[in-house]
Amino acid sequence: RKEIWFEKNNKLYTIIYNGPIDGLDSKNEDFSGLNINLINSKSSFEKVVDSIQIKDNESVSSQSTRWAEISIPSIHAEWWITSKSVNTANSVYHLPNSYYPGEKGEMALMGHHTTHHAPFLHIDRLKTGDKVIIKDFLTQKKYIYEVEYNGDVRWGVKGKNIEYKASEEPKLLLITCYPPGYSRAAWIVHSKLVSVEPLDKGTETN
């Protein structure tokens, strides 16, 4: 398996190559001397990237920025994660100055409380230990977080103005406006990463 990550039109894309490894069986753990049938030259990668054309229209742009999903079983919430805007329909917004799933730092997701389908309408109901699941289609992994603390209210601060810091373990912040219908403060739910699974594996939520 080989991957390339690249940016075009201020968006992040990935291409994943999968191919067989000749001569490898379940008992052979020595990769030396095997013929790996994957594209392995830098020039080949560059040719692929250069040949890609990204259509510049709203519908394609919106889909291309939806790189993950968030699921919160205890409040029956499930939304796309977008890198485009907090005002994108049916989505929550990943703050670009925060970290990504699994990284040792604070990942921040912002969603409206009362408008734009109100994705974070009920996050004030989350309790310690509640699961927050992120399905990342780029890494093909499922990140399971648990709520540590709910009700961090920061007056006079909007989510975009918060400095998201590195940490010893991956963190997740869910951010919405407060009071409901106003933006006088940021309401934040703090969670920590407890497990990582392949995307195609089921997740226990109870």
C-alpha positions in Angstrom: 0.0 0.0 0.0 1.2 3.5 -0.9 -0.4 6.8 -0.2 0.1 10.3 -1.4 -1.3 13.4 0.2 -1.5 16.7 -1.7 -3.2 20.0 -1.7 -5.1 21.6 -4.6 -7.3 24.7 -4.5 -6.7 24.9 -0.7 -8.2 21.4 -0.2 -6.4 18.3 1.0 -6.7 15.1 -1.1 -5.2 11.6 -0.8 -4.7 8.8 -3.3 -4.2 5.2 -2.0 -2.6 2.5 -4.1 -3.1 -1.1 -3.1 -1.4 -4.1 -4.8 -0.1 -7.6 -4.1 3.3 -8.5 -2.8 4.6 -11.4 -4.9 6.0 -14.3 -3.0 4.4 -13.3 0.4 2.3 -15.9 2.3 1.0 -16.0 5.8 4.2 -17.6 7.1 6.6 -15.3 5.4 7.4 -12.3 7.4 10.7 -11.5 5.6 10.0 -8.8 3.0 13.6 -8.7 1.7 13.9 -9.8 -1.9 10.1 -9.7 -2.6 8.7 -8.0 -5.6 6.3 -5.3 -4.4 4.0 -4.4 -7.2 3.2 -0.9 -6.2 4.0 2.4 -7.9 7.2 3.3 -6.1 8.9 6.1 -8.0 8.6 9.7 -7.1 8.1 10.7 -10.8 5.1 8.4 -11.1 3.5 10.0 -8.1 4.1 13.4 -9.5 2.6 12.5 -12.8 -0.6 11.2 -11.1 -0.9 14.4 -9.1 -0.3 16.6 -12.1 -2.9 14.8 -14.1 -5.7 15.3 -11.6 -8.3 17.9 -12.4 -10.6 19.2 -9.7 -13.9 20.6 -10.9 -14.6 24.0 -9.4 -18.3 24.0 -8.6 -20.2 24.2 -5.3 -21.6 20.6 -5.2 -18.2 19.0 -5.8 -16.4 21.4 -3.6 -18.8 20.7 -0.7 -18.5 16.9 -1.1 -14.7 17.0 -1.3 -14.4 18.8 2.0 -16.5 16.2 3.9 -13.7 14.0 4.9 -15.2 12.4 8.0 -18.3 11.8 10.1 -19.1 12.4 13.7 -21.5 10.2 15.6 -22.8 10.8 19.2 -25.0 7.9 20.1 -26.3 9.2 23.4 -28.0 12.2 21.8 -28.7 10.5 18.4 -26.5 12.9 16.5 -24.7 12.0 13.2 -23.2 14.7 11.0 -20.5 15.2 8.3 -17.3 16.9 9.3 -16.3 19.6 6.8 -13.2 21.8 6.4 -15.2 24.4 4.4 -17.4 26.4 6.8 -19.4 26.2 10.0 -22.4 27.2 7.9 -22.2 24.1 5.6 -25.5 22.2 5.7 -25.7 18.9 7.6 -22.1 19.4 8.9 -19.9 20.5 11.7 -16.8 22.4 11.1 -13.2 21.3 11.8 -11.2 24.3 13.0 -8.1 24.5 10.7 -5.9 25.8 13.5 -6.7 22.6 15.6 -5.4 19.1 15.4 -6.7 16.0 13.4 -8.1 12.8 14.8 -5.5 10.7 16.7 -2.9 13.5 16.9 -1.6 14.5 20.3 -3.4 17.8 20.6 -6.8 19.4 20.7 -9.0 18.7 17.8 -11.9 21.2 17.6 -15.3 20.7 15.9 -17.7 23.6 15.8 -21.4 23.4 15.1 -24.4 25.7 15.4 -26.7 25.5 18.4 -30.0 26.7 16.7 -29.4 27.4 13.0 -28.0 25.5 10.0 -29.7 22.2 11.1 -28.4 22.8 14.6 -26.0 19.9 14.7 -24.9 20.7 18.3 -28.4 21.5 19.7 -28.1 18.9 22.5 -24.4 18.7 23.3 -25.1 20.3 26.7 -26.8 16.9 27.6 -23.6 14.9 27.2 -22.4 13.2 30.4 -19.0 12.0 31.4 -18.2 8.7 29.7 -20.5 9.3 26.7 -19.0 8.2 23.4 -18.1 10.5 20.5 -17.1 8.6 17.4 -15.2 10.0 14.4 -15.1 8.0 11.2 -12.1 9.4 9.2 -12.3 8.4 5.5 -8.8 9.7 4.8 -7.0 7.4 7.3 -9.7 4.7 7.1 -9.9 4.6 10.9 -12.5 5.0 13.5 -11.6 7.2 16.6 -13.6 6.6 19.8 -13.6 9.4 22.3 -15.2 9.7 25.8 -16.5 12.8 27.3 -14.4 14.0 30.2 -16.1 17.3 31.0 -19.1 19.3 29.8 -20.0 22.9 30.4 -16.8 24.8 29.8 -18.2 28.3 29.0 -15.8 30.9 27.7 -17.4 34.3 27.6 -16.4 36.8 24.8 -14.7 34.0 22.9 -15.6 32.4 19.5 -14.3 29.0 18.5 -12.0 30.5 15.8 -10.2 32.6 18.4 -9.3 29.8 20.7 -5.7 28.6 20.7 -5.7 24.8 20.4 -2.7 23.2 22.1 -0.6 20.1 21.9 -1.3 17.5 24.6 0.1 14.2 25.9 -3.0 12.4 24.5 -5.4 13.2 21.7 -8.3 15.4 22.8 -11.6 16.4 21.1 -13.4 19.7 21.8 -17.0 20.1 20.6 -17.9 23.8 20.4 -21.1 25.7 20.0 -22.5 29.1 20.7 -23.9 30.1 24.1 -26.6 31.1 25.2 -28.6 29.3 22.5 -29.3 31.6 19.6 -26.5 34.0 20.6 -22.8 34.0 20.2 -21.7 35.8 23.4 -19.8 32.8 24.6 -18.4 29.4 23.5 -19.8 26.2 25.1 -17.2 23.5 25.0 -17.4 19.7 25.6 -14.0 18.1 26.4 -13.3 14.5 25.4 -10.3 12.2 25.2 -9.4 9.4 22.8 -9.9 5.9 24.2 -9.5 3.6 21.2 -8.8 3.5 17.5 -10.2 0.8 15.1 -10.3 0.1 11.4 -13.1 1.9 9.8 -14.9 -1.3 8.7 -15.0 -2.7 12.2 -18.1 -2.4 14.4 -18.1 -0.2 17.5 -19.6 -0.9 20.8 -21.4 2.2 22.1 -23.0 0.8 25.3 
